[in-house]
Amino acid sequence: MIGNHDNIAIGDMDRNQYPDIVTTSCVLDADDHLESIHFAIVHDYAISGFSYIDSIAYDKDKYMSGVQTGNFDGLPGDDIAFCSNHGSCAGFVMNDNGYLSSPQYIALGLPPQGISIGDVDGDSRDEVLIAGQWLTICDYEEGTWQSSIVEPQIPMFMAHLSDMDNDGDKDIAAGTWYIGDIIYVTVYCNDGSGNFTLDYTYSYYDKASSSGVEDFDGNGYNDMLFGNMMMFNQGNLEFAPPDTTFLQGDPINFADMDGNGSIDIIGPSYGGGVSYVGIAYNDGTGHFVAGPLPPEPDQIIRARLNNYPNPFSVNTVFEFDLPENGEVEINVFNCRGQKVHRLELGYRVEGKQRASWDGTDNRGRTLPSGVYLCQLSVQNKAIAASKVLLVK
């Protein structure tokens, strides 16, 4: 494509329910000076090849340090949010029927370091969390961006919107790295309306420049990772003392790399004067080792998950043949990979089973039209998946 690409995000930019790639490009002149910065969007690469839009230019003094997509105005098509470390601001590009606006900016004080997207107040629109001098929530209301401060005292350089107390709404897990190699970790719980209270703090000696929130130990509660220090969530916002992974660098991303149903950690590492990409493999309990841990062939369980009608507008019925007894659930993910609904079916015996879903999230709010991935799990093991189209 054009120039260098320092940020990548995924969103449905052209309103056709297929994920697009949003990236930022910088172009250098002959003397390697920054000449221009703009957005580039890869449309529907998997189904039709790609095209890109490079007409959305923005202030080159506001070099981007993080980009995310979300639906901020409730209209079809994802919008773009970004933070600028050099410009000490947040920026927003609105999607009007596939046409992207010029960026709007909100000054943030100290340079922002992190950005996260999620619906924090239950209005079916995403808000933007920026970590910097403050934890700032940015909300698009009546055509303008409003900002509110969650924590006015302590600069936070890493923050995530994630359900930390399992009550169905988005909480804030945040951390900062102070001078003297002290990491300060906080959790702010959401009352369901976007009001946050500080419910957990912890500090320890280490350093970190990146972080992540996932259920690494498979107990149903989201854990926190800052640098290579893991904090396991035991429930009721009680965390086990930090444990370390084998990676010597900071994490970059998370995925099940060896197919054993557990989240692994991918990040830079180093040793013997050589830098490389490392993977910390999860054994399923949150213990990480240097080698992959695929399931034994006789432990692999597969099933088929069907649903009808598909597409649906009001209700759809899942049908599946359960290969073993156990606790069963169906998790629903949107096109950005965000879990939007958890259908807990309780203990079921092997054999043919049915369950229904009405197209709502965990709080009973109707989800927007789009393609959703439905994943069937038994005893916390994913055994089948299917796609469903919700049309409103």
SEVEXRO-931574 format. One record per residue: residue number from 1; x negated, y, z negated of N, C-alpha, C in turn. Coordinates in pm, whole numbers, always signed. Atoms other than C-alpha are relative to their C-alpha. Example, Ala and Ser with C-alpha at 12.3 -4.5 7.8 and 13.67 -1.06 7.14 Angstrom:
# residues 2
R seq     nX     nY     nZ    caX    caY    caZ     cX     cY     cZ
R   1    -89   -119     +0  -1230   -450   -780    -90   +120     +0
R   2    +82   -119     +6  -1367   -106   -714    +77   +109    -73
//
This chain:
# residues 392
R seq     nX     nY     nZ    caX    caY    caZ     cX     cY     cZ
R   1    -85   -119     +0     +0     +0     +0    -88   +124     +0
R   2    +72   -127     -7   -124   +353    -72    -74    +24   -129
R   3    +75    -40   +118   -404   +441   -313     -8   -109   -105
R   4    +13    +91   +113   -445   +284   -654   +132    -11    -74
R   5   -125    +25    +71   -165   +131   -861    -32    -35   -145
R   6    +34    +19   +140   -202   +171  -1237   +117    -46    -84
R   7   -118    +38    +75   +155    +94  -1346    +93    -81    +88
R   8    -97    +79    -72   +409   -168  -1244   +120    -25    -90
R   9   -124    +28    +71   +773   -197  -1353    +96    -68    +96
R  10   -100    +72    -80  +1073   -399  -1231   +137    +60    -26
R  11   -136    -50    +16  +1424   -265  -1168    +79    -18   +128
R  12    -86     +6   -117  +1721   -280   -933    +22   +143    +49
R  13     -1   -140    -42  +1660    +48   -751   +101    +26   +112
R  14    -89    -22   -114  +1882     -6   -444   +139    -62    -21
R  15   -136    +39    +41  +2189   -146   -631    +50   -126    +71
R  16    -47   +122    -66  +2195   -486   -458    -20   -123    -88
R  17    +17   +106   +100  +2131   -694   -777   -129    -80    +15
R  18   +129    +66    -11  +1785   -802   -658   -108    +91    -59
R  19   +102    -84    +62  +1479   -684   -852    -96    +60   +101
R  20    +98    -72    -80  +1251   -426   -692   -122    +30    -87
R  21   +124    -33    +71   +893   -334   -786    -22   +150     +7
R  22    +29   -143     +9   +822    +20   -903   -145    +15    -43
R  23   +141    -21    +34   +458   +127   -901    -36   +145    +25
R  24    +49   -136    -22   +268   +454   -922   -130     -7    +77
R  25   +118     -1    -86     +3   +540   -667    -73   +133    -13
R  26    +79   -123     -4   -280   +791   -684    -92     -5   +122
R  27    +81    -11   -120   -466   +908   -375   -116    +94    -29
R  28   +120    -79    +23   -823  +1036   -396    -48    +60   +132
R  29    +57    -62   -120   -990  +1277   -154   -138    -57    +27
R  30   +130    +53    -40  -1328  +1224    +10   -103    +10   -111
R  31    +94    -16   +113  -1504  +1340   -308    +48    -73   -124
R  32    -56    +78   +109  -1303  +1098   -526    +71    +86   -104
R  33    -83    -82    +87  -1098  +1381   -676   +147    -35    +24
R  34   -142    +34    -10   -730  +1320   -748    +70    +98    +92
R  35    -65    -84    -99   -535  +1449   -450   +151     +4    -19
R  36   -146     +4    +19   -177  +1334   -515    +38   -126    -75
R  37    -57   +115    +69    +35  +1099   -724   +146    -11    +40
R  38   -139    +18    -38   +368   +947   -623    +46   -140    -39
R  39    -58   +133    +21   +602   +655   -679     +2    -77   +132
R  40    -22    +89   -112   +608   +359   -444    +92   -112    -48
R  41    -99   +100    +40   +895   +109   -450     +4   -111   +104
R  42     -9   +118    -87   +883   -243   -306   +140    -57    -13
R  43   -139    +44     +2  +1237   -346   -212    +12   -147    +42
R  44    -46   +134    -38  +1359   -709   -217   -108    -80    +71
R  45   +112    +63    -69  +1020   -855   -133    +29   -147    +32
R  46    -18   +144    -18  +1130  -1216   -177   +102    -35   +108
R  47   -106    +36    -92  +1431  -1195    +53     -9    +69   +135
R  48     -2    -72   -127  +1345   -947   +326   -133    +66    +33
R  49   +123    -75    -19   +977   -855   +322     +7   +127    -82
R  50     -4   -117    +85   +902   -512   +179     +0   +129    +81
R  51    +13   -137    -47   +947   -145   +245    -31    +83   -123
R  52    +31    -78   +118   +836   +136    +19    +35   +148    +22
R  53    -32   -142     +1   +926   +493    -72   -116    +71    -68
R  54   +112    -71    +62   +639   +733   -137    +25   +150     -3
R  55    -32   -142    -10   +824  +1065   -123    +23    +66   -135
R  56    -25    -57   +133   +870  +1109   -501   -135    +36    -62
R  57   +127    -47    +56   +565  +1313   -593    +26    +66   -134
R  58    -13    -67   +128   +502  +1448   -939   -131    +70    -35
R  59   +110    -86    +40   +266  +1684  -1117   -125    -85    -24
R  60   +120    +84    +14    -84  +1536  -1076    -75    +28   -129
R  61    +58    -24   +132   -184  +1696  -1407    +66    -86   -107
R  62    -73    +86    +94    +66  +1460  -1573    -19   -146    +39
R  63    +33   +136    -41   -111  +1136  -1490    +69   -102    -89
R  64    -84    +93    +75   +108   +843  -1595    -83    -99    -81
R  65    +63   +102    +83    +11   +610  -1879    +96   -113    -33
R  66    -95   +109    +20   +322   +389  -1877   +128    +27    +75
R  67   -122    -14    -80   +628   +327  -1657    +95   -113    -35
R  68   -105    +99    +22   +958   +146  -1729   +123    +42    +79
R  69   -127    -31    -64  +1297   +123  -1560   +115    -35    -94
R  70   -119    +26    +79  +1643   +131  -1716   +117    +76    +58
R  71   -119    -70    -45  +1998   +248  -1660    +36   +105   -103
R  72    -15   -106    +98  +2014   +584  -1834   +131    +78    +14
R  73   -121    -79    -22  +2328   +739  -1679   +126    -85    +16
R  74   -115    +87    -13  +2557   +435  -1657    +47    -21   +142
R  75    -37    +16   -140  +2575   +457  -1277    -80   -115    +61
R  76    +73   +111    -62  +2472   +171  -1044   -140    +41    +42
R  77   +138    -26    -37  +2099   +148   -982    -83    +45   -119
R  78    +88    -34   +112  +1809   +169  -1227    -70   +132    +23
R  79    +76   -124     +1  +1634   +493  -1315   -142    -30    -49
R  80   +141    +18    +36  +1265   +546  -1399    -35    +93   -117
R  81    +56    -81   +108  +1103   +667  -1722   -149    -27     -7
R  82   +143    +19    +14   +734   +725  -1775    -53    +96   -106
R  83    +67    -92    +91   +498   +882  -2025   -134    +38    +60
R  84   +125    -53    -53   +194  +1094  -1945    -91    +35   -116
R  85    +97    -27   +107   -103  +1083  -2178    -68   +134    +22
R  86    +67   -126    -29   -279  +1370  -2002    +93   +120    -16
R  87    -94   -111     +6    +35  +1582  -1987    +73    +12   -133
R  88    -66     +0   +132   +153  +1499  -2343   +151    +15    +15
R  89   -143    -14    -26   +506  +1448  -2213    +59   -133    +45
R  90    -74   +109    -63   +772  +1202  -2101    +63    +54   +127
R  91    -62    -40   -125   +911  +1210  -1748   +109    -96    +41
R  92   -115    +81    -38  +1234  +1083  -1594    +37    +29   +145
R  93    -46    -10   -138  +1344  +1014  -1236   +134    -70     +8
R  94   -134    +55     -4  +1717   +962  -1187    +32    -54   +138
R  95    -38    +70   -122  +1864   +730   -925   +144    +35    +35
R  96   -133    -40    -44  +2160   +880   -739    +32    -73   +130
R  97    -38    +80   -116  +2296   +610   -507   -119    -33    +89
R  98   +118    +37    -75  +1946   +508   -406    -94   +114    +30
R  99    +85   -116    -20  +1809   +863   -382    -57    +42   -135
R 100    +66    -28   +125  +1553   +945   -649    -25   +150    -15
R 101    +16   -143    +27  +1541  +1289   -811   -146    +34    -23
R 102   +132    -46    +45  +1233  +1497   -882    -11    -24   -149
R 103    +15    +29   +143  +1088  +1423  -1225    +43   +117    -89
R 104    -26    -94   +108  +1218  +1599  -1534    -92    -37   -115
R 105   +100    +25   +103   +979  +1638  -1828    +48    +48   -136
R 106    -20    -41   +138  +1004  +1655  -2208   -136     +0    -69
R 107   +127     -8    +72   +701  +1777  -2407     +7    -80   -129
R 108     -1    +91   +113   +597  +1539  -2684   -104    +33   -107
R 109   +102    -28    +99   +311  +1704  -2875   -128    -75    +33
R 110   +119    +79    -28    +23  +1457  -2903    +23    -90   +121
R 111    -17    +87   -117    -44  +1241  -2596    +72   -129    -35
R 112    -72   +126    +25   +203   +950  -2582    -83   -120    +44
R 113    +78   +120    -28    +64   +596  -2578    +86   -117    +44
R 114    -82   +116    -31   +362   +364  -2536   +141    +40    +34
R 115   -136    -27    -43   +710   +341  -2387    +79   -131     -4
R 116    -87   +117     +5  +1002   +100  -2439   +142    +45    +34
R 117   -134    -32    -49  +1358    +85  -2298   +102    -92    -66
R 118   -108    +83    +52  +1684    -37  -2454   +118    +84    -43
R 119   -122    -67    +46  +2040    +52  -2555     +0     -2   -152
R 120    +12     -5   +146  +2003   +169  -2915   +128    +43    -69
R 121   -118    -55    +66  +2343   +330  -2978   +131    -65    +45
R 122   -120    +74    -36  +2586    +85  -2818    +89    +65   +103
R 123    -83    -67   -100  +2703   +309  -2532    -16    -61   +138
R 124    +23    +72   -127  +2600    +60  -2258    -92    +75    +94
R 125   +105    -68    -76  +2329   +301  -2139   -131    -14    -75
R 126   +132    +14    +63  +1958   +261  -2201    -50   +134    -50
R 127    +77   -113    +48  +1761   +504  -2412   -149    -32    +15
R 128   +145    +13    -19  +1384   +560  -2394    -69    +30   -132
R 129    +81    -20   +120  +1150   +518  -2691   -143    +32    +44
R 130   +138    -40    -29   +817   +703  -2667    -78     +0   -129
R 131    +88     +0   +116   +534   +636  -2911   -112   +100    +23
R 132   +104   -101     -9   +300   +928  -2974    -14    +68   -134
R 133     +5    -72   +126   +278  +1202  -3233   +117    -37    -89
R 134   -117    +50    +70   +628  +1090  -3328    +55   -118    +78
R 135    -84    +93    -73   +858   +805  -3239   +120    +79    +49
R 136   -101    -87    -61  +1085   +990  -2999    +99    -82    +80
R 137   -107    +62    -78  +1420   +861  -2869    +53   +104    +98
R 138    -51    -90   -105  +1520  +1023  -2537   +128    -59    +56
R 139   -133    +45    -41  +1887  +1000  -2436    +55    +95   +105
R 140    -55    -80   -109  +2050  +1118  -2113   +150    +17    -23
R 141   -140    -28    +28  +2383  +1286  -2193    +46   +123    +77
R 142    -64   -110    -73  +2602  +1502  -1971    -99    +74    +89
R 143    +88    -58   -100  +2331  +1558  -1713   -131    +56    -51
R 144   +125    -52    +54  +2050  +1656  -1949    -62   -103    -95
R 145    +72    +87    +91  +1787  +1478  -2156    -10    +64   -137
R 146    +10    -43   +139  +1807  +1507  -2533   -102    -90    -70
R 147    +98    +79    +74  +1536  +1394  -2773    +24    +12   -149
R 148    -12     +0   +146  +1545  +1299  -3140   -120    -73    -58
R 149   +119    +54    +64  +1265  +1213  -3381    +40   -106   -101
R 150    -25   +106    +97  +1266   +884  -3572    -96    +12   -117
R 151   +101    -11   +106   +941   +932  -3769    -85   +125    +24
R 152    +68   -127    -29   +804  +1290  -3795   -140    +12    -58
R 153   +123    -20    +75   +489  +1221  -3998   -120    -77    +54
R 154   +113    +86    -33   +274   +936  -3868     -4    -25   +150
R 155    +10    +32   -142   +151   +915  -3507     +2   -151    +22
R 156    -10   +140    -35   +242   +580  -3353    -37    -18   +146
R 157    +50    +16   -135    +62   +457  -3045    +53   -126    +69
R 158    -57   +121    -57   +245   +123  -2993   +140    -16    -57
R 159   -137    +14    +49   +623    +73  -3016    +82    -85    +96
R 160    -85    +90    -78   +885   -179  -2899   +143     +8    -53
R 161   -141    +14    +35  +1266   -182  -2897    +35   -147     +7
R 162    -28   +144     +5  +1355   -533  -3010    +79    -28   -126
R 163    -81    +37   +115  +1597   -703  -3248    -87    -73   -101
R 164    +90    +58   +100  +1383   -766  -3557    +74    -67   -115
R 165    -75    +57   +113  +1660   -855  -3807   +117    -88    +43
R 166   -101    +92    -54  +1884  -1065  -3577   +144    +44    -26
R 167   -138    -48    +15  +2191   -842  -3610    +59    +45   +133
R 168    -55    -27   -132  +2233   -792  -3233    -29   +136    +58
R 169    +33   -130    -57  +2101   -436  -3192   -152    +18     +7
R 170   +141    -24    -25  +1766   -286  -3096    -63    +76   -117
R 171    +79    -65   +103  +1527   -206  -3381   -131    +48    +61
R 172   +129    -50    -46  +1185    -42  -3356   -111    -70    -78
R 173   +123    +53    +59   +861   -230  -3421   -114    +85    +54
R 174   +100    -96    -44   +575    +19  -3413   -128    -17    -79
R 175   +129     +7    +67   +208    +38  -3500    -94   +107    +49
R 176   +102    -97    -39    -90   +268  -3492   -135    -48    -49
R 177   +136    +35    +37   -466   +231  -3513    -69   +126    -47
R 178    +60   -117    +60   -626   +479  -3749   -153     -6     +7
R 179   +144     -4    +17   -986   +593  -3783    -37    -87   -120
R 180    +37    +93   +105  -1166   +336  -3995    +55   -139    +25
R 181    -49   +132    -40  -1010    +41  -3809   +109    -51    -94
R 182   -116    +41    +78   -685    +31  -4007   +123     +5    +89
R 183   -126     +5    -75   -367    -82  -3831   +115    +15    -98
R 184   -117    -25    +83    -46    +53  -3982   +123    -43    +80
R 185   -113    +61    -70   +269   -144  -3886   +129    +39    -70
R 186   -130    -37    +56   +631    -35  -3935   +112    -68    +78
R 187   -123    +43    -66   +979   -168  -3859   +112    +92    -46
R 188   -115    -86    +26  +1274    +71  -3835   +125    -73    +47
R 189   -120    +74    -34  +1612   -102  -3846   +111    +93    +45
R 190   -108    -74    -64  +1907    +19  -3639   +132    -35    -67
R 191   -132    +29    +58  +2253    +56  -3796   +104    -33   +106
R 192    -91    +32   -109  +2406    -18  -3454    +45   +121    +78
R 193    -41   -125    -65  +2468   +347  -3366   -119    +87    +39
R 194   +119    -77    -35  +2110   +457  -3302    -59    +76   -116
R 195    +59    -61   +119  +2035   +564  -3660    -97   -101    -61
R 196   +105    +90    +43  +1709   +415  -3786    -47    +32   -141
R 197    +58    -15   +132  +1575   +357  -4136   -125    -85     -9
R 198   +125    +72    +18  +1225   +251  -4234    +20   -114    -99
R 199    -28   +116    +84  +1257   -103  -4371   -123    -86    -26
R 200   +118    +85    +21   +906   -247  -4349   -125    +79    +36
R 201   +131    -57    -30   +547   -121  -4366   -108    -99    -42
R 202   +112    +86    +34   +216   -303  -4369   -125    +60    +65
R 203   +126    -47    -58   -149   -209  -4312   -109   -102    -25
R 204   +112    +93    +15   -463   -413  -4258   -116    +51    +86
R 205   +120    -44    -69   -820   -368  -4133    -17    -77   +131
R 206    +24    +55   -132   -856   -429  -3762    +12   +115    +98
R 207    -22   -101   -102   -828   -239  -3435    +80    -62   +113
R 208    -86    +49   -108   -585   -267  -3144    +35   +114    +92
R 209    -46    -99    -97   -494    -83  -2827   +122    -48    +77
R 210   -122    +50    -64   -201   -302  -2717    +72    -92    -96
R 211    -83    +75    +94    +80   -499  -2874   +112    -70    +76
R 212   -114    +69    -59   +380   -722  -2810    +91    -54   -106
R 213   -101    +56    +90   +699   -851  -2972    +68   -116    +71
R 214    -60   +121    -55   +812  -1209  -2899    +25    -97   -116
R 215    -18   +107    +98   +939  -1514  -3089   -106   -105    +30
R 216   +113    +87    -32   +602  -1690  -3086     +9   -135    -70
R 217     -2   +127    +75   +672  -1957  -3351   +130    -76    +16
R 218   -121    +74    -33  +1018  -2055  -3221   +101    -13   -112
R 219    -95    +10   +112  +1209  -1988  -3545   +122    +89    +19
R 220   -116    -84    -27  +1459  -1749  -3383    -17   +145    -38
R 221    +26   -139    +39  +1301  -1427  -3518   -119    +53    +79
R 222   +108    -60    -77  +1083  -1190  -3319   -119    +32    -89
R 223   +125    -26    +70   +721  -1173  -3433    -70   +121    +63
R 224    +73   -117    -49   +475   -884  -3388   -146    -34    +18
R 225   +141    +20    -30   +131   -893  -3228    -63   +136    +28
R 226    +75   -124    -20   -107   -596  -3259   -147    -36    +15
R 227   +133    +50    -29   -445   -649  -3096     +7   -150    +11
R 228    -11   +146     +4   -510  -1016  -3164    +46    -48   -137
R 229    -50    +34   +132   -347  -1008  -3509   +150    -25     +7
R 230   -139    +42     -9    -17  -1197  -3529    +68    +13   -136
R 231    -81     -9   +121   +254  -1118  -3786   +129    -77    +24
R 232   -114    +88    -21   +511  -1398  -3806   +117    +45    -86
R 233   -123    -44    +64   +867  -1293  -3892    +70   -123    -60
R 234    -63   +112    +69  +1013  -1529  -4154   +150    +20    -21
R 235   -140    -34    +25  +1356  -1361  -4156    +11   +100   -114
R 236    -21   -103   +102  +1498  -1081  -4371   -116    +99     -6
R 237   +114    -91    -11  +1204   -868  -4250   -112    -37    -96
R 238   +113    +50    +76   +959  -1083  -4441   -100    -61    +99
R 239   +101    +42    -96   +635  -1136  -4250   -113    -72    -72
R 240   +115    +72    +53   +363  -1390  -4316   -125    +87    +19
R 241   +124    -76    -18    +11  -1245  -4362    -54    -16   +141
R 242    +47     +5   -139   -152  -1161  -4027    -92   -118    +26
R 243    +83   +110    -47   -308  -1449  -3838    -60    +45   +132
R 244    +67    -44   -121   -549  -1415  -3548    +10   -106   +108
R 245    +10    +91   -113   -540  -1568  -3200   -148    -11    +37
R 246   +141    +18    -34   -861  -1687  -3034    -48   +108    +96
R 247    +41   -102    -95   -859  -1402  -2779    -79   +109    -71
R 248    +81   -105    +59  -1130  -1145  -2850    +44   +138    +47
R 249    -50   -128    -47   -956   -871  -2650   +145    +18    -40
R 250   -139    -28    +31   -611   -718  -2673    +92    -70   +100
R 251    -92    +67    -93   -303   -891  -2521    +46    +94   +110
R 252    -55    -76   -112   -170   -777  -2187   +143    -42    +28
R 253   -134    +46    -31   +135   -996  -2127    +23   -137    -63
R 254    -40   +120    +70   +323  -1301  -2248    +89    -84    +92
R 255    -80    +91    -82   +465  -1606  -2070    -35   -143    -41
R 256    +27   +142    +22   +490  -1986  -2097    -87    -48   +114
R 257    +94    +31   -107   +178  -2067  -1896    -18   -150    +21
R 258    +26   +143    -14   +156  -2442  -1965   +127    -84     +1
R 259   -125    +72    -17   +526  -2535  -1948    +46    -79   -120
R 260    -43    +74   +119   +566  -2653  -2308   +113    +69    -74
R 261   -115    -67    +59   +850  -2410  -2381    -34   +105   -102
R 262    +42    -99    +99   +646  -2171  -2601    -73   +114    +68
R 263    +59   -119    -58   +522  -1818  -2537   -151     +2    -23
R 264   +145    -12     +7   +149  -1797  -2459    -40   +147    +17
R 265    +51   -136     -4    -69  -1484  -2464   -107    +10   +108
R 266    +98    -22   -106   -263  -1352  -2163    -65   +135    -23
R 267    +67   -127    +22   -527  -1084  -2204   -147     -7    +33
R 268   +144     -1    -24   -885   -973  -2149    -75    -62   -116
R 269    +85    +57   +103  -1154  -1155  -2340   -144    +18    +44
R 270   +140    -19    -34  -1531  -1158  -2346    -85    -96    -82
R 271    +93    +87    +71  -1830  -1361  -2452   -126    -18    +81
R 272   +127    +17    -69  -2198  -1392  -2368    -28   +108   +102
R 273    +22   -111    -92  -2194  -1053  -2198    +87     -4   +123
R 274    -88    +14   -116  -1921  -1162  -1953   +143    +29    -41
R 275   -141    -28    +24  -1568  -1024  -1939    +85    -87    +91
R 276    -85    +86    -80  -1282  -1241  -1817   +142     +6    -56
R 277   -138     +9    +47   -908  -1303  -1848    +16   -129    -78
R 278    -18   +117    +84   -820  -1539  -2131   +146    -29    -26
R 279   -135    +42    +37   -509  -1735  -2229     -7    -69   -135
R 280    -16    +68   +128   -418  -1825  -2586   +125    -86    +10
R 281   -110    +93    -20   -199  -2136  -2562    +68    -31   -133
R 282    -83    +18   +119    +85  -2176  -2812    +44   -145    -11
R 283    -38   +140    +16   +144  -2521  -2956   +148    -17    -36
R 284   -142     +6    +31   +509  -2435  -3029    +33    +47   -139
R 285    -20    -45   +138   +460  -2329  -3391    -64   +135    -26
R 286    +71   -126    +18   +269  -2007  -3328   -147    -18    -27
R 287   +143    +24    +11    -72  -2172  -3354    -59     -1   +141
R 288    +53    -20   -135   -291  -2075  -3058   -137    -66    +14
R 289   +125    +69    -29   -572  -2275  -2900    -46    +40   +140
R 290    +60    -43   -126   -801  -2235  -2600    +42    -84   +120
R 291    -38    +87   -111   -661  -2523  -2392   +150    -13    +13
R 292   -144    +15    -20   -315  -2579  -2239    +57   -118    -75
R 293    -69   +105    +75    -60  -2790  -2426   +132    -35    +69
R 294   -124    +37    -69   +189  -2922  -2168    +70   -112    -75
R 295    -72   +109    +66   +462  -3153  -2294    -38   -135    +58
R 296    +21   +135    -50   +410  -3527  -2269   +111    -35    +99
R 297   -102    +31   -101   +591  -3672  -1966   +129    -58    -58
R 298   -120    +59    +55   +829  -3873  -2185    +75    +95    -91
R 299    -68   -100    +82   +914  -3558  -2382    +74   +103    +85
R 300    -65    -98    -87  +1030  -3361  -2078   +145    -40    +21
R 301   -144    +25    -15  +1407  -3336  -2075    +55    +99   +101
R 302    -57    -87   -102  +1593  -3198  -1778   +150    -23     +8
R 303   -145     +9    -17  +1960  -3126  -1720    +40    +98   +109
R 304    -55    -96    -97  +2181  -2939  -1477   +102    +87    -71
R 305    -93    -97    +56  +2370  -2626  -1574    +79    +61   +114
R 306    -88    -55   -104  +2666  -2538  -1353   +101    +94    -65
R 307   -107    -86    +52  +2923  -2265  -1391    +97    +37   +113
R 308   -103    -39    -95  +3247  -2171  -1221   +104    +87    -71
R 309    +37    -45   -135  +3376  -1943  -1091   -134    +73     +1
R 310   +124    -73    -19  +3060  -1788   -954     -5    +49   +144
R 311     -3   -113    +93  +3076  -1495   -882   +127     -3    -90
R 312   -116    -11    +87  +3313  -1408  -1170    +12   +145    -48
R 313    -24   -136    +49  +3470  -1094  -1314    +49     +4   -144
R 314    -57     +1   +134  +3644  -1196  -1638    -61   -109    -87
R 315    +48   +112    +81  +3526  -1538  -1752    -59   -106    +92
R 316    +58   +111    -74  +3302  -1820  -1633    -23   -117    -96
R 317    +11   +121    +82  +3277  -2179  -1761   -129    -74    +38
R 318   +121    +80    -21  +2944  -2362  -1802    +34   -147    -20
R 319    -10   +145    +15  +2934  -2739  -1751   -140    -59     +6
R 320   +132    +63     +3  +2631  -2951  -1841    +10   -135    -66
R 321     +8   +134    +57  +2540  -3309  -1928   -117     -1    -97
R 322   +103    -12   +104  +2349  -3295  -2257    -75   -132    -15
R 323    +75   +126     +4  +2065  -3555  -2261    -30    -50   -142
R 324    +28    +43   +137  +2030  -3563  -2643    +85    +82    -96
R 325    -70    -75   +103  +2200  -3455  -2964    -87   +116    -48
R 326    +77   -109    +56  +2101  -3122  -3115    +74   +132     +2
R 327    -53   -135     -2  +2163  -2753  -3168    -15    +56   +141
R 328     -3    -42   -140  +2260  -2602  -2833    +31   +149     +8
R 329    -32   -140    -28  +2259  -2246  -2705    -25    +29   +147
R 330    +21    -50   -136  +2282  -2064  -2373    -38   +147    -12
R 331    +47   -138     +1  +2079  -1744  -2337    +15    +59   +139
R 332    -26    -70   -126  +2166  -1489  -2069    -99   +115    +11
R 333   +100   -102    -24  +1898  -1261  -1918    +41    +84   +122
R 334    -26    -84   -116  +1936   -962  -1684   -118     -8    +97
R 335   +102    +10   -105  +1722   -902  -1374   -135    +54    -45
R 336   +127    -49    +53  +1456   -726  -1585    -59    -95   -103
R 337    +51    +98    +94  +1410  -1037  -1800    +39    +26   -144
R 338    -44    -31   +135  +1585   -886  -2104   +114    -92    -41
R 339   -109    +85    +49  +1797  -1121  -2314   +117    +89    -40
R 340   -116    -85    +24  +2146   -967  -2315   +112    -71    -76
R 341   -103    +74    +73  +2356  -1246  -2469    -56   -134    -46
R 342    +37   +130    +54  +2302  -1549  -2690   +128    -72    -40
R 343   -121    +78    +23  +2582  -1805  -2679    -38   -122    -84
R 344    +34   +110    +89  +2535  -2031  -2984   +114   -101     -2
R 345   -102   +103    -13  +2723  -2357  -2933     -2   -100   -115
R 346     +5    +88   +115  +2620  -2530  -3255    -52   -138    +36
R 347    +48   +137    -19  +2542  -2900  -3291    +93    -74    +95
R 348    -78    +76    -97  +2655  -3106  -2993    -64   -136    +22
R 349    +51   +134    -27  +2624  -3474  -2909    -26    -14   +149
R 350    +34    +19   -140  +2479  -3603  -2585   +124    -35    +81
R 351   -112    +24    -88  +2708  -3626  -2289    +50   +129    +64
R 352    -54   -115    -71  +2925  -3389  -2086    +54   +103    -99
R 353    -39   -110    +88  +2983  -3048  -2246    +47   +118    +84
R 354    -48   -122    -66  +3157  -2722  -2160    -12   +116    -98
R 355     +0   -123    +78  +3128  -2362  -2280    +37   +113    +94
R 356    -43   -112    -85  +3260  -2029  -2156    -68   +129    -45
R 357    +60   -131    +25  +3124  -1675  -2134    +84   +105    +71
R 358    -88   -103    -52  +3322  -1355  -2082    -72   +120    +59
R 359    +73   -109    -63  +3046  -1137  -1936    -34   +116    -93
R 360    +34   -105    +96  +2976   -942  -2256   -136    -29    -64
R 361   +123    +20    +74  +2663   -890  -2465    +32    -49   -140
R 362    -20    +55   +134  +2615  -1000  -2827    +93    +84    -86
R 363    -87    -87    +79  +2818   -704  -2954   +137    +18    +64
R 364   -132     -1    -62  +3114   -767  -2726    +20   +106   +105
R 365    -11   -104   -102  +3036   -490  -2476    -13    -62   +138
R 366     +2    +53   -137  +3103   -558  -2108   -131    +37    +68
R 367   +125    -23    -71  +2781   -596  -1911    +28    +53   +140
R 368    -20    -50   -137  +2734   -418  -1576     -9   -110   +104
R 369     +8    +95   -110  +2770   -597  -1245   -145    -32    +32
R 370   +136    +38    -36  +2463   -790  -1138    -21   -150     -8
R 371    +40   +140     +8  +2281  -1122  -1119    -63    -25   -137
R 372    +52    +35   +131  +2209  -1290  -1454    -52   -143     +2
R 373    +56   +134    +15  +1992  -1590  -1539    +50    -59   -131
R 374    -52    +70   +118  +2152  -1838  -1781    -88   -121    -28
R 375    +94   +106    +37  +1919  -2075  -1970    +59    -85   -112
R 376    -53    +96    +97  +2040  -2385  -2155   -114    -57    -82
R 377   +102    +53    +90  +1839  -2494  -2462    +63    -96   -100
R 378    -40    +91   +106  +1869  -2787  -2702   -119    -17    -93
R 379   +107     +5   +100  +1665  -2792  -3024   -115    +93    +37
R 380    +97   -104    -38  +1491  -2472  -2902    -85    -38   +121
R 381    +70    +36   -122  +1377  -2647  -2580    +88    +34   +120
R 382    -73    -34   -121  +1485  -2496  -2248     +3   -120    +93
R 383    -10   +121    -82  +1618  -2778  -2031    +70    +25   +133
R 384    -69    -27   -126  +1819  -2610  -1752    +25   +148    +14
R 385    -28   -141    -25  +1894  -2275  -1590    +86    +12   +124
R 386    -79    -29   -120  +2133  -2126  -1339    +17   +150    +11
R 387    -25   -142    -23  +2210  -1788  -1185   +150    +22    +17
R 388   -140    -33    -12  +2549  -1621  -1207    +14   +146    +38
R 389    -25   -136    -44  +2685  -1309  -1039   +124    +55    -67
R 390   -110    -69    +66  +2901  -1080  -1251    +43   +119    +84
R 391    -52   -107    -86  +3124   -848  -1046   +114    +69    -75
R 392   -103    -76    +69  +3325   -575  -1218    +69    +96    +95
//
